[in-house]
Structures are given as C-alpha cells and as structure tokens.
C-alpha cells in the first residue's frame, strides 16, 4: 500500500483540526444559543471550510442556525440552490434562512442573461419555502409565516417565532439596493415587486413589535440580508422607509432590539442607529456576520431569565482544508 497518500491525508486532517475554532464555553444556566452565518460559501475552495463551519455549529448546542442570505455565489443557479438546501437539511438542527440578492435579483449578471429575476424568485420560494410553517434542516421547528397573514400571503419567506422572552422575525430585504439596480429588460413589474416586498417587510416588522408588546417580551431580533445603511438612516435610498420604521419602533420599545444582517461581508457588532438629535439608541444593537472570503459564524447567547442577549462569539473557520 502506498503510504504517501495516507500520510498526506493525516497531515491535512491535522491541519484542518488545528484551524477549527476552539470549543465554546458551556452555556450558563437559563440561557440558550443560536448561530448566524451568511454570504457564503461562494467558491469551491471555500467548500471545505463551510463543511467545518456546519460541523462546528452542529456540535455547539444551538437551538437553530440562521443563514442571512447570499447562500450561493452570484449569479446563482437552480441546481446550486437545491444542493445547498439538501446540505442544510442534513444538519441535526433547525435552519432558518432569509434570501439574499445572489439567489435571484442578481442572476441577470450571468453570461448570456439567465432569465427574469422574478422567475428566479418563484424558484427560490419553491426550493426553500415549500413548507412556510416550519423551518428546514434535519429538525424543523414551527414558525409563523407571513403567508398566513391576510395582506401579504405571497411572502412565505418572512417568518416569526418566539423563544426565551424574545420575538424573532426574518425580513426579505436584499442587497444590491434592495433589488432596485437597473438591468437589461427591467420593467415596471420589477419596480412593483420591490415596493410590495418592502411594504411586506415593514408590515412584518410592525407585527413583530406588536407581538412583543402583547407578550411583554424582553426583546425583538430582526434578521435580513441587506446592510440597510443604519448609520445614515437609509440615505434617501430604497432602504430609508425600512430604517425609518425600525427607528420609530426602537424609540418606543422598552426592551432590547437587534438587527442581524450580512451583505457587506464585514463582521461587526455596534450601535449605529441614532435619533433625529443624533443620540445613539442604547437599546439597539447591529450584528453583521462574516462573509466570503471569510467563512465563519457567530454564536449568540440569550439569557431567558434576564431577558438579555449576553454574549456574541465570532467563530471564524481558518485554513484551506
């Protein structure tokens, strides 16, 4: 038997193990954790690190894992979407996903034009939101879908659930300026889609805060793909109505509010939201997760007795294998 391939495999396995994040601390009593990642993997050389990311998350006592969008490289394909769904369904975890722009709005960038983004959006919904009343993953958990609401039944991707005194909600808000960028063949139908999807996201945000008030919840955690330019209030662009609505809710809500997103591939934790006088909203936190070429995730720990998010642990997967 040739020993060289076996020796090489042993070296690669050892290298991969050395590049894995260290084991996290055990969860304190009365807490639970969930994981967040997104904007990747994009390229084939990121696949091995992505597999190690999933293995790390699966072994870390999470209640669920969230992907914040851009689940494939742009321009994506229907085949790539189905492959990623199958990969995430193999996890022994509930998986929650909110779409990014790579999956549908930006597929016009494909060579020779890959078709209408609205057609790709229909495929995306069929692949990932075939059962809007449950997450996917190997252990689906029940969620409330906006598809069950009276006004926006066409948005199964917007989900809501509660745990430990917090209301969680996903909002379909994407990068590429929320899908407003021009492309050959853009029509009024594409502009109308942006308007309706934005209205749906704001209505779903309103419902999340209403649910939090009705339940005397400690906090609201919103999840979307787009960096909505919180620092500038949306800067007069397509995100401005979303940021305005968010700021209004934050100013009135007595508890903790978090906005989790991806899009700009810069892992950070800060408080960028300010009122009209320029004062920081102290009850608001923004978490952006890693993005390609960084492959990593963030473990978020919630104290369900104190009603507070108490820990953020970035877990970057290093190396190439």
N, C-alpha and C positions, 0 to 999 in steps of 0.2 A: 504494500500500500504506500502511496506517495504521502509522505508526512508533511510536505511543504504546505499544501492547501489547508490541512488541519491546523498547522501551526499559525498560518496567516489568519484563519478564522478565529482562533483563540485570541490573537492579538487584537483583531477588530472588535470582538466581543468585549474584551477588557477595556479597549479604548472607549467604546460606547458606554459601558458601565461607569467609567471614570467621568464621562461628560454628562451623565444623568444628574438632575438636581438632587440634593441631599434629601433624605426622608424628612417630611414636615413634622413639626411638633404635634403631639397628641392634642386632640380637641379638648378644651376645658369643659367641665360640666355645664349643661344647659346651653350649649352652643351647637350650631351646625355650620357646614361649609358648602359652598358651591364653587364651580370653576368657570372661567371665562377665557375664550380664545377666539381668534379670527384672522382674517386677511391672510389666509394660507391654509394648507401649503399651495404654492404656486408651481414650482418647478420639480422635475423628477429628483433632483439632488436634495430636495427638502423632504422627500417621502419618508426616509428612514427616521429622521428626527420627528416627523409628525407621528409615526407609529410609536415612538418612545414617549412622545407627549401624551398620546391616548393611554398608553400603558401606565404612565405615571398618574394621570388623572383617575384612572380606574382603580388604582391601588391606594387612593388617598382619602377614602371615606367621604366621598362627596354625595350630596343629595341629588344633584343634577349638574350637567355640563352644558354651557351655553356657547354656541358659535354665533358671533355677531355679524357674519356676512363676509362676502368675497370668499366663498367656500371653495372656489376654483379660480384658476388664472384666467385673465381676460385675453381674448374672448373665449368664454366657456363653451361647452358643448352639452347636448342632452346626455350623451354617454358618460361624460365626466360627472355630471350631476347624479346620475343613477349609481355610479361607482362610489361616490362619496356617501350617498345615503346608505348603501349597503355596508360600507366600512363603519359608519357610526351606529348602525343598527346592531353591529356585532359587539358593541360595548355593553357591559353589565351595568348600565347607568341609564337614567332618563336623559335625553338630549333635546335641548330647546334651540331653535335656530330662527334667526331673522335675516331676510335676504339682504345681499349687497348688490352693488352695481355690476360687478363682473358677471353675475349669473344671468342677467337679462338686459339691462339698459345699455350695456357697452358691447354687446355682441355684434353690433354693426361694424365694429373695428376689424372683424375677420376679413381675411383676403377674399375678394370676390363678393363681399357682403353676405352675411349669414342669415339674412331674413329680418323680419319685423320684430323689434323688441317686445311688442305686445303679445305676439305668438310665443316668444320665449318665456314671457311671464306666465302664460297659461300652462306651459310645460312645467315650469318651476313649481307651480301650485299643485299640479298633479303628482309630481315626484315627491315633494316634501310635506305636503299638507293634505294628503289623501284622507287622513282622519283628523280633522281640525279639533276634535275634542280630547285628544291625547297628544303628548309629546311623542317623539320616536325614540330610538335607542332600544337596547335589549330589555329595559324595564320601563316601558312608557308610564308616564304619570298623567293624571287627568288635568286638563286646563280648560278654562273658559275661552272660547273663540269669539272674535268679533263677527264671525259668520252666523252666530246665533242671535246677534242684535238685530233690531228692526231696520236700521238705516243703512248699514254697511255690510250686508251679507256677502258681498263679493271679496271680503278680506279675511280668509281663514288663517292667514299668517300672523295676524295680530292676536296674541294670546295673553291670558292673565291667570295668575294663581296666587295663593297666599300661603305663607309659612312663617311661624315664629313672630307674629305681630307685624309682618311686612307684606305689602302688596307688590307683586312683580308684574310687569307688563312689557311685552315686546311691541315695537312700533316700526312699521315698514317705512323707514326713511333712509334713502341710499345716498352714497357719494355721487360724484360727477354732477354736483349741484342739484341733487335730488332728481336726476334724470332729465334735467332741462337742457343739456347740451345739444347743440344742433348736429344733425347727421343727414346725409342724403336720403330724401324720402320722408323726412319728418312732416307730420300733418297735424291738423287740429286735434285729432284723436289722441295723439301723444301728449299734447298740452292738457287736454281734458283729463287724461289719466293722472298726470302729476297733481292737478288740482283736487281731484277726487281722493287720491291716495293721501294727500296732505290733510284734507278735511277729515278723513277716516282716522289718521294718526292723532290729530288733535282731539277728536271726539273720544278716542280710546284713552288718551291721557286724562281727559276730563273724567271719564268713568273710573279710572284707577284711583284718582284722588277722591272721587265721591265714595267709592268702596272703602277707602282708607278712613274717611270721616265717619261713615256709617258703622265701621267696625272698631272705631277708636284705635286704629293701627298706629304703631310706632314709627313706621316709615314707608316710603314708596321708592321702588327701584325700577327705573325705566331702562330698556335695552333697545338700541337701534344700531344700524351700521354707520351712519354718517357722522362725521365731525361737523356739527351744525354751527360752528363758529360762535360758541358761547361767549367768548371774550368780547365780541363786537355786537352781540345781540342779533346775530344773523346777517349783519352788514347790508341790510337793504335788499338781500337776495332771496332766493326761494326758501331759505331756512328761517327767515325772520318771523313769520307767523308762528312757527313751532317754538322758537326761543321766547317770543313774547308770551305765548300761552304758558310755557314752562315757568318763566319768571313770575308770572301772576300767581300760579299755584304755589310756588315755593314761598312767596311772600306771605301767603295766607295759611300755609300748613304748619302746624306747630312741631312736627316731627322731622326726622332725618329724610332727606331726598338725595338719591344718587342717580346719575345719568351715566350709563355704561355704553361705550361705543368703540369702533375701530376706525377704519378708513385711511387715516394718515400715518399709520404704522409707527407710532411714537408712544411707547408705554409710559404712562404718566398718571399721577394722582394729584389733583389740585382742586382749587375752589375759584373757578374763573367767572362765575355768574355774579353780576352786580346789579343793584337797583339804579333808578334814574339819578340818584345823587352820587353814584359811584361807590357806594358802600357794598362790601362783599356780603353775600347771603351766607351766613355762617352755618346754616343748616343744610347746605348743598355741597355735594362732592361730585367731581367728574373722575371716572376711571376709564382710561383708554388702555386696551390690551396690546400685546405685541402684534407685529405684522411682518410678513416676509421682507427682508431675508432673515429676520429674527423669528425663530419658531419657539414659542413659549406660551404659557398661560398664567393666569392669576388666580390664586385661591383666595376666596373672600369668606371670612368667618363672621357669623352673626350670633350675638348673644340674645337669645329669645326672651330672657327674663328682663334684662336691662333695656331691651328694645333698641340695640345699637349694633351697627357694624363695627367690630372691634379689631379686625386685623385684615391686612392685604399682604399677600405673599406672592411676589412675582417669581415664576419658576421657568427660567429660560433653559431650553434644551440646547446644549452646545455640541460642537463637533460636526462631523460629516456622515457618520455611520450610525 
